[in-house]
């Protein structure tokens, strides 16, 4: 993810290279998604030092667990539709 962001944003690449990140805030979140069901995710928030924003928030699931499987399923369901899929009704 960092590589993709760095390629798309010179500003992000510069900030990441500086490693100028304030104390990380961690937490756990339970979400019920209508397509894949319940997800239990660990979250990390990375605020910029001495600033009121922006904040990078990353949610992850335990590798190999059921929540990771549901996230993979969700990622596959949310792929941007092509021209043929655009005419189909959405669930």
SVG drawing of the C-alpha trace seen along z (x, -y; Angstrom):
<svg xmlns="http://www.w3.org/2000/svg" viewBox="-31 -22 44 41">
<polyline fill="none" stroke="black" stroke-width="0.4" points="0.0,0.0 2.8,-2.4 4.4,-1.8 1.2,-2.6 0.7,-5.8 4.3,-6.9 4.0,-6.4 0.7,-8.3 1.7,-11.2 5.0,-13.0 3.8,-14.7 3.2,-11.3 6.5,-9.9 8.3,-12.9 6.4,-12.5 7.0,-8.8 10.7,-9.2 11.0,-11.6 9.3,-9.1 7.9,-12.1 5.0,-10.4 3.5,-11.1 2.5,-8.4 0.3,-5.7 -3.2,-5.2 -4.4,-1.6 -7.8,-0.1 -10.1,2.7 -13.3,2.3 -16.2,4.6 -18.2,3.9 -21.2,5.6 -20.8,5.3 -24.0,6.2 -22.0,8.2 -19.6,10.2 -21.0,10.1 -19.1,9.3 -15.5,8.1 -13.2,7.7 -10.4,5.4 -7.4,3.9 -6.8,0.3 -3.8,-2.0 -4.1,-5.8 -0.9,-7.8 -1.4,-11.5 1.0,-14.1 3.0,-15.6 1.9,-19.0 -1.1,-19.1 -4.8,-18.7 -4.9,-16.6 -4.4,-14.7 -4.4,-11.2 -3.6,-7.9 -5.8,-5.2 -5.1,-1.5 -7.4,1.4 -6.1,4.9 -7.3,8.4 -5.4,11.3 -3.5,13.0 -5.1,16.4 -8.2,15.9 -11.8,15.6 -11.8,11.8 -8.9,11.8 -10.9,14.1 -14.0,11.9 -11.8,8.8 -10.4,10.7 -14.0,11.5 -15.0,7.9 -12.1,6.7 -13.1,9.0 -16.7,7.8 -15.8,4.1 -13.5,4.2 -14.5,1.3 -16.9,2.7 -16.0,2.6 -18.3,1.3 -20.3,4.5 -20.9,4.6 -22.0,1.0 -25.4,1.9 -26.1,4.7 -28.3,3.9 -26.4,3.7 -27.4,5.9"/>
</svg>
